[in-house]
Amino acid sequence: MIASKHMIKVLLCIVMLLLITASLACSAEPANADEITKNLLQAVNDGDYTTYMGYFAEDIRWGLGSEQDFYVEVAAIKDQLGEYEANSLKYRKTEKENSLISVFYKAKFTKDPEVTVKSAFREVLGKTQMVGSWLNP
């Protein structure tokens, strides 16, 4: 009887460790998500189309529009939110759905001190690829 109680405790500990490990694995953000997101926001500040596009997966780029579309979007962002304030990006959470990893941040802009930034990634052959980015005031 004592051995079976001890065995149950050991099994419960193992199950809890497995659940914690699985939970951490599912919520882990890509290793360079912060750097990519900061650099993308800086490219918007700088109006740097080439750098901006360089962060997105090749198969996604065609859907992002032309260089002229980029400049129109940058103007709209600056009009509504202002410019991203460097080093203000703060991690909030990560969500994973199938192969898509969404990382959420809060960031300060010159006209809005609390903007939600969502960056979406996928991992392909060990490489992080950005597939989307959104700003929500």
Number of C-alpha atoms within 10 A of each C-alpha: 6 7 8 9 10 11 12 12 12 12 12 12 12 12 12 12 12 12 12 12 11 11 11 11 11 14 15 14 21 20 10 10 20 18 10 19 21 17 16 22 21 18 18 21 18 13 16 16 18 10 15 18 19 12 18 22 16 13 8 13 16 11 8 12 9 12 13 10 12 18 15 11 14 21 16 12 17 16 11 14 20 18 20 24 16 14 9 15 23 14 15 12 14 18 14 17 8 6 10 14 24 23 24 23 20 20 23 22 21 13 14 14 16 17 18 18 22 20 22 23 24 20 13 9 6 8 12 19 19 25 19 17 17 10 16 10 14
